[in-house]
Amino acid sequence: EKRAQARISQYAGAKAAARQPQTLWVIGCMAERLGNSLKEMIPGVDRVIGATKLEYIAHDIDGYLTDCDPEGHAPPRSENVTAFLPIMRGCNNYCTYCIVPYVRGDEHSMPLYSLEERVKRMVENGVREVTLLGQNVNSYRDGRTDFSDLLHQLHRVEGLRRLRFTTSHPKDCGEKLIRTIAELPKVCTHIHLPVQSGSTTVLRRMNRVYTRDEYLRLTDMVRTHIPAVDLTSDIMVGFPGESEKEYHDTLSLVERVRFTTAFMFAYSEREGTKAASMDGNLSPQVRKERLERLIELQTQITKEQYSSMVGRTVNVLLSQRQRRRDKAWMGQDYGCKRVLLACREELAGTILDLKVVRSTGMTLVCERI
């Protein structure tokens, strides 16, 4: 929140210095928690919209645009070939470290018909890849339609080339979903599967409702059905009471699973969560040291994963020119790896088979076959 507030203050300063009129809205979980007090904290904020009101934001934006453009001119065609689509709001899991269920409320899935229509409109507007979003997408349900059924339905949309999704909860990632990903060619072979800890006892304190062994069996099942999968994760160290042994359980799990990449954090107390009142808080120095060791381990694994791709052919969606260079295109392979291709042509939205010639450790440098 401190980083977010600092960034919002920067936007407020830019707004004040701008020659043309601008408006600044703050939207999401922090907006839900702090409400209109944000306007007092950061002069220049025009509107605050909490996370529980997000499903109505299209009406807010339409109303604002109508006020700005009473003639109702049609919006220009999107320049983006990738887009994000929230399919559900809220969360029912109540992990002890997380504030989301308190500020976003219970899970609420969007109707299947509306999601299908929105994807069709996106494709008509030039989008080729859609990423489905939710705090836990694989608990999506609209009547008898579960998340696997939703993927099947959206897979039928003509003109859509790729489907992605994030985030999955391990407890809801079953064989039906894994088989669906393996069977549907438009669904990319990338599964973000937050583990949070490699210790069963820490997972229990986190209220994650699965064990270390259950998580490992799940990742083994994923690799059996989808051998080329990119598995990524969220990992937290320094949770209250975490012993040296429990921490090493996390390191050993990372070595066993070999995530392509991971978001790694040191535990940070969030007011209003159960973990905030737990005993056994570790010092900031211990948390920092444990996080640095984890990052060092995962960074080495990531570099090895990327290096192993040299000489291979990858299927890449090229989405944008590299910043500050008009002679190169950035894209993503069929998993989650970033790709760079030196090329002057206009390639936005193009899917090509490319040869990997080298790796920078975090990017695959490719050439045309």
N, C-alpha and C positions, 0 to 999 in steps of 0.2 A: 504493500500500500504506500509506503514512503517513496518508493521508486515511481509508482504510478502518479502520486501527487506532484512529484518533482517534474515529471513529463507534462502533466496537465498545466502546471504553472508556466512551462515553456510555451505551450500552445496558447495560453492566455496572453503571454507577452507578445507572441507573434501576431495574434489577433489584434492587439492594441496598436501595433506598429503597421498593420496592413493598410494599404491604400484603398482596398475595396472592402465593403462590409462583410464580416464573417460571423458565424455563430458557433458556439462551443457547447457540445453536449457531453456529459459524462454518463456512461451506461455500464451496468453490470453489477457484480457482487459488492464491490466497495460502495457503489452508488446506493445499493439497497441498504447497506449497513449505516452509512453516514447521512443519507438523505440530503435535504436542502442545506444542511450545515456546510456542505462542500462549497456552496455559493459564498458563504461567509469566510471560509478558509482560503478560497482562491477567487478573488474578484475577477470577473470575466467569464465565469461559467454561466451559461444561459439556462441550461436545463439539466436536471438530474433524473435519470430513469433507472429504477432498480431492476434487478435480475428477474423478479417475479412478474414484471410488466413487459418482458422482452417479446412475448408472443404477439403483443399488440403494436410493436414498434413500426411495422409497415404502415399502420394508420397514422402514427405520429409523423413519419417521414413524408407520407403523401400529403398530409395537412400542411406541413412546412413548405413543401415544394409548390403546392397550389398557391400558398400565400406569396411565394417568390415569383411564380410564373402563372398568373391567373388565366393566361391564354391556353394553358394546358398543352404545350408543345411536347411531342413524343421524345423520350430520352434517346440519346445517341446509342448506336450499337456498341456493345461492350468490347473493349480491347483485350480483355482477359480471356484466356483459353481454359483457365482453371477457376473453379468457384467452390465456395463452402455452403452447405445447406444444413442448418440445425434440424434434427428430426425429433428431438425430445428435449424437455427441460427438467431441471431438478434432479434429485437423487434420494433414494431410499436406504442407502447403505450405512450412513452414519459412522464412517471411519472416525476413530477418536481424535485424530489430528486435524480433521477437515471441517471448515466452516460452511461448505457449499449447501448441505441440506437445510441449514438454518436460514440462509439468505436467498436460496432459490426454491425452496419448498420441495414437496414430494414429486416423484417422477410423473411426467405428463407427456404422452406421445402425440405427435402430430398425425392427423388422419392420412391414410395411405393415398387417397385420391388427390389431396392437396399437394403432397410431396411429388407425386407423379406429374401433376400439372406444372409445378414449379421447375422440375428438371426439364420438361419439354420446352418451357419458355427459355430456360438458360441455354439449351442447345440451339434454339432458334436465334438466340442472341450471340452465338459464336462460341459458346463454352464447349469444350471437348472432354473435360475431366471434372467430376464432381466429388467432393469429399463430404461424407455424411458426418455430422457432428452431434455429440451428446456426452453428458457426463459418464454415461454408461450405455453406449449405443446398442449393445447386444441384449439389453433388457427391453428394447422397443417392443411395443405391442399395441395393435389397433384391432380390437375384437379378437378374431382367431389368427390374425396376421402377426407373425413374429419377425425378428430381424432377418432371418434367412429368407423368409417369404418376401420381405421388402426388397432385398437384393435381387431376387429373381424377377420381381415386377419392374424395377428400375432398369435392370439389364436389358429389357425389351425395348427401351426408348430408342428410337431410330436416331442416328447421328451422334449419340453418346458413345465415346470411345473407351473411357476408363471410369471406374468407380473405386473410391477409397473410403475409409471410415476411421474414426477415432473418437472416443477411447473405449477399450473393452475392459470389463472386469473379469478376472479369471473364473470367478464362480459361475458366470453365465456364458462362458465360452465352451460350448459342447461340440460333440462330434458332428451334429447336423450342420452347424455353422462352418466348421472346418471343411467339411465335404463340399459345402456350397461354394466357398472361396476357391477350392481346388477345381470345381467343375465349371464355373462361370468365367469365360475368358476375359470379360471386361473388368472383373474384380481383381485389383492388383494384389500381388503376393507380399503384402506388408501387413503385419499384425502388431499393433502397439498393445502390449499386455503388461500393465504396471504390476510389478511384484512387490515393491516398496521395501521388503526385507527378505533375506534368505533364512531367517530364523523363525521357526514355528512359534516359539514363545513370544517373540516380538510381534509377529503377525496376530497372535491372540490378543495382545494388549492393544493393537491397532484396530481390532474388530474387523479383520480382513476375511474371516470365515473360510479360509483354506489353509492348508499346511504347506510346508516346504516340499514334501514328497508329492502332494497333489499338484502343486505348480510344476514340478519337474516332469511328472507323468503327462501333464497337459502339453508342455512344450515338446516332449517326445512325440506325442500324437500329432501335433502340428507338423513337425518335420517329416513324419512318416507319410502324411497325406500331401504335403507341399514341400518337397525337398529343397526347392530354391527360395524358400520364404526368407524375408527379412524380419526378424523379431527385434522389436525395440521395447524399451521399458522406462518406467519411473522408479527410481531407487532413492530411499531416504536413509541417512545414517544419523546416529546420535539421538534416537528416540529416547524418551525418559526411561532410565533403568537399563539401557543397552549395555551389556557386558562386553568385554573384549572377545569372548567366545562367540556371542551372538553376532558381533560385528564380523568376525571371521567367517561365520556361516554365510553372511551376505557376499563376502569376497569369493568364497568357494562356489556359491551358486552362479555368480557372474562368470567365473572361469568355466563352469560346466555348461551353461546355456550359450555363452558367447553371443551376446546381443550385437546386432550391427551397430547400433548407437543406443544411448540411454540419456535421459534427463536425470541428473543426479543432484541431490540437495542435502544440506544439513538441516535437521529438524529445527523449526522455528515456531515458537509458541503463538497460537491464535486464540485470542480472547473469546470465550464462549464455548470452546470445545472441551471434551472430557480430558484430553491429554494435558490441557493447561493446568489442571488441578492434580496431576499425577506427581508422585514423589520420584526422586532419582534423576533430576535434571543434570545433564552433563555440562561441563564448562564450555564456553565458546571455543576455547583453545583445543579441547579434545574433539569437539564436533568438526572444527576446521581441519584438524590433522587427519581425522578419519575420512573426511570428504576428499581431501587431496590424494590420499592413497587409493581410494576407489576410482577417482577420475584418472589417475595414472594407469591403473589396470585396464579400465574400459577403453581409454584412448589407444593403448597398445593393441587391444583386440580389434577396435575399429580400423586401425591402420592395416592390420593383417587381413581383415575382411576385404577392404578396398584393394589392397595389393594383390589378393588372390584373383581379382577380376581382370588383371592385365592379360591381354591376348584373347579375351573372350569377346563374344558378340552380345550386345545388350540392346533391348528394345526401348527406345527413348521417346518421350513426349517433350518436344522443345516448346518452352512457354514464354521466354523473354530474353532480350539481349542482356549480356553481362553489363553491369554498371560500369560506366566510364570507358566501355569498349564497344564499338559498333561492329566489330569484326568477329564477335563470338556470341554463341547462344548458350543459355543455361536451360537445363531440363532435368528430368528424373527418369530413372529406369523403371522397369515393371515392379520393382520393390520400392525401396526408399532412398536409393543412392543418388546423390547429385551428380550431374553430368555437364561437362563443358565441351562444346564443339566450335572450333574456329571456322567461321563461314560468314560471307557477306550477304548471302541470299536472305530473302524474307521467308522465315520458317515457322512463324508463330502458329501453334496448333498442329504442326506436322509430327507424325510418328515415324521414326526411321530406325532401321537396324544399323548400329554403329559398332566399330571395333575399338576396344579399350587399348590405348597405347601406353598410358602410364597413370599413376595415381599420385595425388598430392597428399594422401592420407585422409582427406575428407571430401575429395572430388575426383571423379573419374574423367580423365582427359581422353577424348575420343576423336576418331577420324571416320570419314565416310568410307563405306566398303566399296 
